[in-house]
């Protein structure tokens, strides 16, 4: 029995090491294909297949690309995280230490095979899957938070523009003033302002929508780009867009309230109606069973 368990643990460690090695080779091949694509300016069909695998969630669990990990931390709201290169090694080392701890515990207190498999799976879930799940959860939470507070930002930006400031100067001013109110909005404005100085405001707005892909942000980017292109009044555009976003949020809230009654019917039927039917029908059924 102990020999079978050791063989199973050895196979598990070998599989994890093999997967990590494959991901490292894949990351190196992807970087080389990108560099060769820039140098030769060719569109290779095989590289497209490898790029398509980037969206697979399993590759995110064992990614070794430091830039990709850093972008995921920034998207989750950790802007000053400088240990992205240790993210994947810490996950692997944590999993290995957990497996070693289970082995020592098994030698002192023998466990069943089912319990051993459940323990190793739980450690893999906590050490490998849970950190990525938390980053994705933080990313969605941050996206919703920025989208909900975007109308207030538009109102403040409209006031700054009305006083004679440009879009770039208003972003720089609000990035400094909003640090105490919302550091995520301040970081977003600071990053957009810095990018606008390098690549221009339109390209910086496109990158802003890429980092915050929500419907309010898309409306903000498209409206502001059209206003800059055709020369319409920025103040009226920003105030009107803020009002439109608030109206859309109110409609979404009314829709959720309208769906609440249908959702409440399920627990009412399960926890109230069915017990009432049982209470009403149970005495008659019990009387019939006793007479029979």
Protein Blocks (a to p, Z undefined) as FASTA:
>chain_A
ZZmmmmmmmmmmmmmmmmmmmmmmmmmmmmmmmmmmmmnopacfklmmmmmmmmpmklmm
mccbfklmmmmmmmnopakbcklmmmmmmmmmmmmmmmmmmmmmmmmmccdfklmmmmmm
mmmmmmmmmmmmmmmmmmmmmmmmmmmmmmmmmmmmmmmmmnopafklmmmmmmmmmmmm
ommlmmmmmmmmmmmmmnojklmmmmmmmmmccfklmmmmmmmmmmmmnopafklmmmmm
mmmmmmmmmmmmmmmmmmmmmmmmmmmmmmmmmmmmmmmmmmmmmmmmmmZZ
